Amino acid sequence: MLDSLPLILSFLMAGVPPTVLATVGGIALTVVLSAVAGLALVSRHRAVRAVSRVYVEFFRGTSEVVQLFWIFFVLPALVGYQIIPLGAGILVLGLNHGAYGAEIVRGAVRAVPRAQHEGAVALSLSPWDRMRRVVLPQAVVEMLPPFTNLFIQLLKSTALLSLVVVDEVVRRGQLLVPNLGVGEKLTIYLVELVIYLVLALLITAGMRLLERRAAARVGRVPATGVAT
């Protein structure tokens, strides 16, 4: 078991860059979609809220695996353009987790005390300036802890990309498993667990730093809960 560890570790580590790239790309798309859809959910315009609600409920209510298959296998047959596996994975990760993130944004914006809105109105700030200078800085502090959990969940969801043959950590492990003994299989799965744990801890550390900075900007003390 220990004799095979260096070989297994080096083979699985080759899958870390695609896993990280899918995670970073998925997080970037998630942030954009969460912000757009979340703010649309609190819009004064019913049509805007309705469109955003359809997006949120569709991607929250359907299987992430089926979404991946649709984008990678079905969509190219309909439009005549094949998306690369990693691109399809990033798109699904962003669309799916962006739907959950939209509710985080909506809840955080709604959580800003009404007195803050009224004070901004009293200062004759435009709706955009009220959102940008008063509401969002306070809402961001509320958003970051649940976004930490969401990003960790997104990281773990990158394992789905093995279904479209992206050469990430789980896919690399699948290539090693056949014809190995029980000891080597246990080592593979243990190393995979450790890799995901380390990446999750890095995300948590980065988000904790953002939480402290965001809280300091609005004169708050950040929460000290542990993300799961």
N, C-alpha and C positions, 0 to 999 in steps of 0.2 A: 504493500500500500504506500509506504513512505518512499520506496524506491521510484515509483512512478510519478510522485508529486511534482518534481521539476518539469517533466515533460507535459503533464496535464496542465500545470499552471501556465507555462509558456504558450501552449496551444489555446487555452481559454482567454488569456490576456490579449491575444490577437483579435478577439471579438469585442474588446472594450471600446476601441475607437468608434466602430459603427453604433454601438449602444449609446455612447456619449453623444455622438452626432445626432442620433434620433431623439435623444432626450432634450438636448439643447434646442434643436429645431422645433420639436413638439412644444416645449415650454414657450418659445418665442411666439409661435402661432397661437398658443393658448392665451397668452397675455393679451395679444391684439384682439382676438375674438371675444375674450371675456370682457374687455373694456367696452368694445363696441356694442355687444349684445346686452351687457349688464346696464349700460347707460340708456340703451334703447328701451329696456324694461321699465325705466322710471321716466320715460319721455311723457310729455303732456299730450302727444299725438297718439290716438288710439291705433292707427294703422301701423305706426312704427313699433308700438308695443306688441301688436299682433304678429308681425313678421318675426320679431325677436323671440316671441313665445313659441312659435312654430318650430324655429330652429332649435331652441333649448329642449323642448319636449321630444322632438324627433330623435336627436342624438343621445338624450338621456334614456329614452325608452326603447332603443334598438340595440342589438348586440354589436359590440365593438368588432368581433370577429367577422360578422356578416358585413359590417361597414367596410372592413378591409378587403373582403372578397369582392364586394361591389366595385370599389374604387380600382382595385388592381386587375380584376378579371372581366367584369361586366362593362364598366365605363369605357375601356378601350374599344370594345366591340361596338359600342354605340357611337362614339365620336371618331374612331379611327386613329387614336393616338395612344400609344402605350406609355404609361407612367413607370419610371424606374422603381424597383421595389422599395428602396429607402425613401424616395419621395412620396410614394403611396402611404408608407408607414407614418411618416411625419404628418402628412395631411390628415390621416385618420386620428392620430394622437391629438393633434391640435383641435380638430373639429369636435371630437368627443369630449375632451377635457375642457375645451372652451365653453361648452354648454353648461358644465358644472360650475366653471369659474364665473359665468354670467350671473348665476344666482348668488355667488359670494359677493360680487360687485354690487348687485342690487341690494342685498341685505346690508352691506357696509354703508352704502349711501343713505339708505333709509334710517340707519342707526345714528346718523349725525343729528344732534339735538335740534329741534325746530327753532330754538332761540338763535342758533348760529345762522340759519337761513334768514330769519327775520332781521338779525343785525346786519347781514350783508345787504338786504333790501334797503334798510334804513341808510346805509352808506351809498345808496344809489348805484350799486354795482350792477352791471349787465348780467343776464342769466349765465353767459359763458364765464364771466369773471367770478361770479358767485361759485360756480362749480369748480373752476380752476384754482382759485385762491383761498376759498373757505371750506368747501365741502370735501373735495378730493383729498387734500392733505390730511384731514382727519379720518376720512374713510379708508385711506391706504393703510393706516395703522391697524384698523380692524380687519382689513383684507389679508394681510401678510401671514398670520398664523394659519388660517385655513388654506391659503395658497401653498404653504409649505407642505401640508398633507397632500394636496392635489398634485404637486410636482413629484412627490415621492411615489404616489400612485401611478403617475405617468411613466416614471422610470421603470417601475415594475411591469407596466403594460408593454414596454418595448419587447418583451419576450414574445409577444404575438407576431412580431416581424419575422420570426423563424418560419412562420407558415407560408411566407412568400419568399423564402430562401435568402433573407438578408443575413449576412455572415456575422451576426451578433453573438453575444455570449451563449445564449441557450442553443442556438444553431450549432455553434462550435462544439458544445457538449454533446449534442445529438450525433455528431459525426464521430465522436470518440466512443460512445457507449456500446455499439454493436461488438460482439465477440470479446468483451472484457469480462474479467471476473468480478465478483461481488465487491471485493475490496476496492478495485479501481473505480467502479461505478459510484460507490459511496464517496470516494475522493473527489470525483468530478462534481457531484451535486453539492458537496461541502464547499468546494472552491467557488462554485457559482453563487452559493449563499453569501459567502464572504465578499465577493466582488460587488454584489448588489448592496450589501450592508455598507460597505465603504463608500460607494457612490451616494447612497441615501444620506449618510452622515455628512458628506461634503455639501449636499444640497441644504441640509438642515443648518450647517454652520454658516453658509452664505446667506440664507434667509434670516437667520438670527441677527446677523450684522445689519441687514437691511431694516429689520424691525427696530433695532436700537437707533439707527439713524433717522428713520421716519418718525419714531416717537419723540426723539430729541427736537425735531423741527417744529413739533406742535406742543412741546413742553409736557410730554407725558412720559411715564415710566413703562417700558415694554412689558408684556406678559412674560411669565417664566415657565409656561407649560411646555411639555415635551411632545413634539410631533410624532405621529405614528403612521 
